[in-house]
Amino acid sequence: MPSTGIMLTASELVAAYSSGELSPVEATKASLEVIEQRDKELGAFTLVDPEVALDHAKASEERWREGNPIGWLDGVPASIKDMFLTQGWPTLRGSVCIDRDQPWEVDSPVTARMRENGLVLLGKTTTPELGWKGVTDNPLDGITRNPWNPALTPGGSSGGSAAAVAAGMGELSVGTDGGGSVRIPASFCGIVGFKPTAGRIPLFPASPFGALAHAGPMARSVDDIALLLDVLATPDHRDPTALAPPIGTYREAVRRDVRGIRAAFSPALGYIDVDPEVAQAVVSTVAALSEAGLSVEEADPGFTDPVEAFDVLWSTGAAKWLDTFPEGSAERIDQGLRKVWQQGHTYSASDYLDAQAARAALGIHMGEFHLRYDVLITPTMAIPPFETGHDVPPGSGLESWPQWTRFTYPFNMTQQPAITVPAGFTSGGLPVGLQIVGPRHSDDLVLAVAKLVEEIRPWATDRPAGSRR
């Protein structure tokens, strides 16, 4: 059976700060201690800065002492994926080809909002090079491992963030998601990961993956996701595609009563082979949701696998980015990424426009589907975590990561909000995630349904062995 942890959520930490039971300095020291104990094995961080973290924690402690916290998450230890620009720290994106010794003077919108709200940044988490695949290893940092079983992958590309949060190396993290990169590792690591509607969290610089790219919060509870989204969902002038500020707050919306809403359950999207133990855990949780008052009907959304269009959009974006790398980089980058670079150059402008048209058509199709159903529920992953050091499950015969992440990338193409929440475990004690997808701009509804899942299936209180603090 999984080990039951005693870690506090971010919401619980803030309550403890308010009562004086704990201080930000104590919480930060505890997180740094877990990093010291576990990260040599897990490889979740590419950079940890204890001195800066403790300085920020002391400043937060003083604000709490004076009764003047600057945000709902003031003093909460957090990390940020090494895809986001961070003033004072290099952003190497898992690559040996990016010059570490250059001025790092700019914060991305995500980093800036976290600082402005008093979160304590512990450091930066690992990513596959340029976030290009669904597992986490790179030429710079090596392999990142799953806290539930270090022989297995945490998923990717936000695998460092997922492993850090699951193991108690900070309460919160922020990842990127261009094809499932928040939801894949959150599912594999037994935490909550949310890809909000495109534009809800501003991005700068603009992602070369274009309309596929999202940023997303990662945490051990749905309440924490809502709190962090309130911090991050602030427009930034550097992202002209950013949405207007939300009406109301997500920390309030998450408690919306969703009993009676119409939910479609698609166990396989009509075309995906799902591991029996994964399917069993998800079906059991969906049945519990129905008993709790959701109006659930089994229904597929009725589209075929859009992988061909996704591959065009993904590889052309990667190729455009890699074209800016220094001469000789092709021999130094992840060789799987090199193949994607080459593949991207085989497509024409017409191919790219056709892929964009397919993406738009899929979005319209899902918009019509949501006229009948408020949310769509699926497994997050079709398989449990597999052995590290492989881009695809060993012995599967698969050739690329999108072939085993088929529940996630369609909803990057449609730009819909999608969240993964823990739904149970395999017989081997590995986490299983359930995905909830809503129509564009229904981030509040998706969070509220996820909160109901968490209440009826409180798997998020179970933690990997060794993660207690």
C-alpha positions in Angstrom: 0.0 0.0 0.0 1.2 3.5 -0.6 2.7 5.3 2.3 0.5 8.0 3.9 2.4 11.3 4.1 2.1 14.1 6.6 3.0 16.9 4.3 0.9 20.1 4.5 -0.7 21.6 1.4 0.0 25.2 0.5 -3.5 26.1 1.9 -2.7 24.4 5.2 0.7 26.1 5.3 -0.8 29.6 4.9 -3.3 28.8 7.6 -0.4 27.8 9.9 1.4 31.0 9.1 -1.7 33.0 9.9 -2.1 31.3 13.3 1.6 31.5 14.1 1.9 27.7 14.3 4.5 27.7 11.6 6.7 30.3 9.8 7.8 30.6 6.2 11.4 30.1 7.3 10.5 26.8 9.0 8.6 25.6 5.9 11.4 26.7 3.6 14.1 24.9 5.6 11.9 21.8 5.7 11.6 21.8 1.9 15.4 22.4 1.5 16.0 19.5 3.8 13.9 17.2 1.7 15.7 18.4 -1.4 19.0 17.6 0.2 17.8 14.1 1.2 16.0 13.1 -2.0 17.1 15.0 -5.0 20.4 13.2 -5.5 18.2 10.2 -6.3 15.3 11.9 -8.1 17.1 14.6 -10.0 14.0 16.9 -9.9 16.1 20.2 -9.7 18.6 21.7 -12.1 19.2 24.6 -9.8 18.6 25.1 -6.0 19.4 28.4 -4.3 19.0 28.0 -0.5 20.4 31.4 0.2 18.0 33.3 -1.9 15.1 31.1 -0.8 15.8 31.7 2.9 16.2 35.5 2.3 12.8 35.5 0.7 11.3 33.3 3.5 12.7 35.7 6.1 11.0 38.7 4.4 7.7 36.7 4.2 8.0 35.8 7.9 8.3 39.5 8.8 5.3 40.3 6.7 3.2 37.6 8.5 4.5 38.9 11.8 3.3 42.4 11.0 0.0 41.0 9.7 0.7 42.2 6.1 1.1 39.3 3.8 1.2 40.4 0.1 -0.7 37.5 -1.3 -2.7 34.3 -0.6 0.4 32.2 -1.0 2.9 34.5 0.7 5.8 32.4 2.0 4.9 29.1 0.4 7.9 27.2 -0.9 7.6 26.6 -4.7 9.6 25.8 -7.7 9.5 26.7 -11.4 10.3 24.7 -14.5 13.5 25.6 -16.2 11.5 26.8 -19.3 10.6 30.1 -17.6 12.9 33.1 -17.6 14.0 33.9 -14.1 16.0 37.0 -13.2 19.3 36.1 -11.6 19.1 32.4 -12.5 20.0 30.9 -15.9 17.2 29.4 -18.0 19.0 26.6 -19.9 15.9 24.5 -20.8 17.8 21.3 -20.4 20.3 22.1 -23.1 24.1 22.2 -23.1 23.8 24.5 -26.1 22.5 27.5 -24.2 25.1 29.8 -22.8 24.9 29.9 -19.0 27.2 32.9 -18.8 25.0 35.6 -20.0 22.8 38.3 -18.3 19.7 36.8 -16.9 17.8 40.0 -16.2 14.2 39.2 -17.1 11.4 37.4 -15.3 8.7 35.6 -17.3 5.1 36.6 -16.4 4.8 33.4 -14.4 8.0 34.2 -12.4 7.0 37.8 -11.9 3.6 37.0 -10.5 5.0 34.4 -8.1 7.5 36.9 -6.8 4.9 39.7 -6.5 2.7 37.4 -4.4 5.5 36.5 -2.0 6.0 32.8 -3.0 9.5 31.5 -2.0 11.2 30.2 -5.1 13.5 27.3 -4.1 15.0 26.8 -7.6 14.3 25.5 -11.1 13.1 22.0 -12.0 14.3 19.7 -14.8 12.8 19.4 -18.3 13.7 17.3 -21.3 15.6 19.6 -23.7 13.3 22.4 -24.8 10.4 20.4 -23.2 10.2 18.3 -26.3 8.9 14.9 -25.1 6.8 13.1 -22.5 9.6 11.9 -20.2 12.2 13.9 -18.4 15.9 13.4 -19.2 18.3 15.7 -20.9 22.0 16.1 -21.9 22.5 18.7 -19.1 21.0 17.0 -16.0 20.6 13.4 -16.9 17.5 11.4 -15.8 14.7 12.6 -13.5 13.0 9.8 -11.6 9.6 9.1 -10.1 9.2 9.4 -6.3 6.9 6.4 -6.2 9.5 4.2 -7.7 12.9 5.8 -8.8 13.3 3.1 -11.4 10.4 4.6 -13.3 9.9 7.8 -15.2 7.9 10.7 -13.7 6.7 11.6 -17.2 7.4 14.9 -18.8 8.1 17.4 -19.9 7.3 19.0 -16.5 8.7 15.9 -14.8 11.0 17.7 -12.5 8.1 19.8 -11.2 5.9 16.8 -10.7 8.6 14.8 -8.9 9.4 17.8 -6.6 5.8 18.4 -5.6 5.1 14.7 -5.1 8.2 14.2 -2.9 7.6 17.2 -0.7 10.3 19.4 -2.2 8.1 22.4 -2.1 4.3 22.7 -2.0 3.8 24.1 -5.5 5.4 24.3 -9.0 4.6 25.7 -12.4 5.2 23.7 -15.6 4.5 24.1 -19.3 2.1 22.0 -21.3 2.3 21.8 -25.1 1.0 18.2 -25.5 0.3 17.1 -22.0 3.5 18.2 -20.3 1.8 19.2 -17.0 -0.8 16.4 -17.0 1.4 13.5 -18.0 3.9 13.8 -15.1 1.2 14.9 -12.6 -0.7 11.7 -13.4 2.4 9.5 -13.2 3.4 11.2 -9.9 0.0 11.2 -8.2 -0.5 15.0 -7.9 -2.9 17.5 -9.5 -1.8 19.3 -12.7 -3.9 21.8 -14.6 -3.7 23.1 -18.1 -6.0 26.1 -18.1 -7.6 27.6 -21.2 -5.0 29.0 -23.6 -4.1 32.5 -22.7 -5.3 32.3 -19.1 -1.7 32.3 -17.9 0.4 34.8 -20.0 3.6 33.5 -21.6 6.8 35.5 -22.6 8.7 35.0 -24.7 6.1 33.5 -27.0 6.4 29.8 -27.4 7.6 28.5 -30.8 4.9 25.8 -30.3 2.4 28.5 -30.8 -1.2 27.7 -30.0 -0.3 24.4 -28.4 1.6 26.1 -25.5 0.2 26.6 -22.1 1.6 27.1 -18.6 0.0 25.3 -15.7 0.1 25.0 -11.9 1.0 21.7 -10.2 0.2 20.9 -6.5 -1.0 18.3 -4.1 -4.5 19.6 -3.8 -7.2 21.2 -6.0 -7.5 24.1 -3.6 -3.8 24.8 -4.1 -4.2 24.8 -7.8 -7.0 27.3 -7.6 -4.9 29.6 -5.3 -1.9 29.5 -7.6 -4.1 30.1 -10.7 -5.4 33.2 -9.0 -1.8 34.4 -8.7 -0.9 33.5 -12.3 -4.0 34.5 -14.2 -3.1 38.2 -14.5 -2.6 39.7 -17.9 0.9 40.8 -18.9 1.5 43.3 -21.7 4.2 41.1 -23.2 1.6 38.5 -24.2 -0.9 40.0 -26.7 -2.9 36.7 -26.6 -3.4 36.7 -22.9 -7.1 36.7 -21.7 -8.8 39.4 -19.7 -8.7 38.9 -15.9 -11.2 36.3 -14.7 -14.4 37.4 -13.1 -14.3 36.4 -9.5 -11.6 34.1 -8.0 -10.7 30.5 -8.6 -10.3 30.0 -4.9 -14.0 30.7 -4.5 -15.2 29.0 -7.8 -13.5 25.7 -6.8 -16.3 25.2 -4.2 -19.1 25.5 -6.7 -21.7 22.8 -6.4 -21.5 20.7 -9.5 -24.0 18.0 -8.7 -26.4 17.6 -11.6 -24.1 18.8 -14.3 -23.8 16.7 -17.5 -20.6 14.7 -17.8 -19.5 12.5 -20.7 -17.2 9.7 -19.7 -15.1 8.4 -22.6 -13.0 5.5 -21.4 -10.8 5.4 -24.5 -11.8 8.4 -26.8 -13.0 5.7 -29.1 -9.5 4.7 -30.3 -7.0 4.2 -27.4 -5.9 0.9 -25.8 -6.0 1.4 -22.0 -4.1 -0.7 -19.5 -6.7 -2.7 -17.6 -5.6 -1.5 -14.1 -5.7 2.1 -15.2 -9.1 1.6 -16.7 -10.4 -0.1 -13.5 -9.3 2.8 -11.3 -10.8 5.4 -13.6 -14.1 3.5 -14.0 -14.4 3.1 -10.2 -13.9 6.8 -9.6 -16.4 7.8 -12.3 -18.9 5.5 -10.7 -18.3 7.3 -7.4 -18.8 10.6 -9.1 -22.1 9.4 -10.4 -23.2 8.3 -6.9 -22.1 11.8 -5.7 -24.6 13.5 -8.0 -22.9 14.0 -11.4 -25.1 13.1 -14.3 -22.6 10.8 -16.1 -23.2 9.2 -19.5 -20.7 7.1 -21.4 -20.0 9.0 -24.7 -17.1 9.4 -27.0 -16.5 12.9 -28.4 -16.3 11.4 -31.9 -13.0 12.5 -33.4 -10.2 10.4 -34.7 -6.6 10.7 -33.5 -5.3 14.1 -34.6 -1.6 13.0 -34.2 -0.6 13.9 -37.8 -1.6 17.5 -37.5 -0.1 17.6 -34.0 3.2 16.3 -35.3 3.3 19.0 -37.9 2.7 21.8 -35.4 5.1 20.3 -32.9 8.0 19.6 -35.2 7.8 22.8 -37.1 7.8 24.8 -33.8 10.8 22.8 -32.6 12.7 23.3 -35.9 12.1 27.1 -35.8 13.5 27.2 -32.3 16.5 25.0 -33.0 17.3 27.1 -36.1 18.4 29.8 -33.7 20.9 27.6 -31.8 24.6 28.0 -32.4 26.3 26.2 -35.2 27.3 22.6 -34.3 24.3 22.2 -31.9 22.9 19.3 -33.9 25.7 17.0 -32.6 25.1 18.1 -29.0 21.4 18.0 -28.5 19.2 15.1 -27.5 19.2 12.9 -30.6 15.5 12.3 -30.5 15.1 16.1 -30.6 17.5 16.2 -33.5 15.1 13.9 -35.5 12.2 16.2 -34.7 14.3 19.2 -35.9 14.9 17.4 -39.2 11.3 16.3 -39.5 10.1 19.9 -39.0 12.0 21.0 -42.0 10.2 18.5 -44.3 6.9 20.3 -44.0 5.8 23.2 -46.2 3.9 26.3 -45.3 0.9 24.7 -46.8 1.3 21.7 -44.5 1.5 24.0 -41.5 -1.7 25.8 -42.5 -3.5 22.5 -43.1 -2.5 21.4 -39.6 -3.7 24.7 -38.2 -7.0 24.2 -40.0 -7.3 20.7 -38.6 -6.6 22.1 -35.1 -9.4 24.7 -35.5 -11.8 22.1 -36.8 -11.2 19.9 -33.8 -11.8 22.9 -31.5 -15.1 23.6 -33.2 -16.1 19.9 -33.0 -15.4 19.9 -29.2 -17.3 23.1 -28.8 -20.3 21.4 -30.3 -19.8 18.4 -28.1 -19.9 20.6 -25.0 -23.3 21.9 -26.0 -24.5 18.5 -24.9 -22.0 17.8 -22.1 -20.6 20.2 -19.5 -17.4 18.3 -19.1 -15.6 15.3 -20.6 -13.9 12.7 -18.3 -11.2 10.3 -19.5 -8.2 8.6 -18.1 -5.2 11.0 -18.1 -2.8 8.3 -19.3 -3.5 5.0 -20.9 -0.6 3.3 -19.1 1.2 3.4 -15.7 4.7 4.9 -15.4 7.4 2.9 -17.2 11.2 2.4 -16.9 13.4 5.5 -17.0 15.8 6.1 -19.8 13.3 5.4 -22.6 11.2 7.8 -24.6 8.5 5.1 -25.1 7.6 2.1 -23.0 10.2 -0.7 -23.5 8.9 -3.5 -25.7 5.9 -1.5 -26.8 6.9 -1.2 -30.4 6.0 2.5 -30.3 8.3 5.0 -31.9 7.4 8.4 -30.4 6.0 9.9 -27.2 2.7 11.1 -28.7 1.9 7.4 -29.4 1.5 6.8 -25.6 0.0 10.2 -24.6 -3.0 10.1 -26.8 -5.4 11.4 -24.1 -3.6 14.7 -23.6 -2.4 16.4 -26.8 -5.8 16.7 -28.5 -6.8 19.2 -25.9 -3.8 21.3 -26.5 -4.9 21.5 -30.1 -8.4 22.7 -28.9 -6.9 25.0 -26.2 -9.5 23.7 -23.7 -8.9 23.6 -19.9 -7.9 20.1 -18.8 -6.9 18.9 -15.3 -5.6 15.6 -14.0 -6.5 14.4 -10.4 -5.4 11.2 -8.6 -8.0 8.5 -9.2 -6.3 5.5 -7.4 -3.4 3.1 -7.8 -2.4 0.1 -9.7 -1.8 -3.2 -7.9 1.8 -2.3 -7.8 1.1 1.0 -6.0 1.6 3.3 -8.9 -0.7 6.4 -9.3 -3.5 6.6 -11.8 -4.9 9.9 -13.0 -8.3 11.0 -14.2 -8.6 13.8 -16.7 -11.5 16.4 -16.7 -11.9 18.5 -19.8 -14.2 21.5 -20.2 -15.1 23.9 -22.9 -12.8 26.9 -23.5 -13.0 29.4 -20.6 -14.7 27.0 -18.2 -11.6 26.8 -16.0 -13.8 27.4 -12.9 -16.1 24.5 -13.7 -13.2 22.1 -14.4 -11.6 23.0 -11.0 -15.0 22.4 -9.2 -15.4 19.0 -10.7 -11.8 18.1 -9.8 -12.5 19.2 -6.2 -15.5 16.8 -6.1 -13.2 14.0 -7.3 -10.7 14.9 -4.6 -13.5 14.8 -1.9 -14.8 11.4 -2.9 -11.5 9.8 -3.7 -8.9 11.5 -1.4 -5.9 9.7 -2.9 -3.9 12.9 -2.8 -3.3 12.4 0.9 -1.2 9.3 0.0 2.4 10.1 -0.7 5.5 8.2 -1.9 7.7 6.6 0.7 10.4 8.9 2.0 8.5 12.1 1.2 7.3 12.8 4.7 8.3 15.9 6.6 
